[in-house]
């Protein structure tokens, strides 16, 4: 498998040892892992998966990966983009 090998979401999830749901959430949040859309098909380059994993490296459990928009978790990214909720207004 070369760095330019394209993987389906299922194969990418196996490669990263995560769920396809996690990859879908990262796609919705945007910016975390680059992907290509061919019609309705989603493909990931292995090199982009490796780059994402390298960006998440930490030296200890007290350290957290970068929290910029490009590497934020789906929940953090979505909460930053959405306005006040009905609950927060009360």
Secondary structure as UniProt FT lines:
FT   TURN            3..4
FT   STRAND          6..7
FT   HELIX           9..16
FT   HELIX           20..29
FT   STRAND          36..38
FT   TURN            39..40
FT   STRAND          41..45
FT   HELIX           46..55
FT   TURN            61..62
FT   HELIX           69..71
FT   HELIX           74..81
FT   HELIX           86..89
//
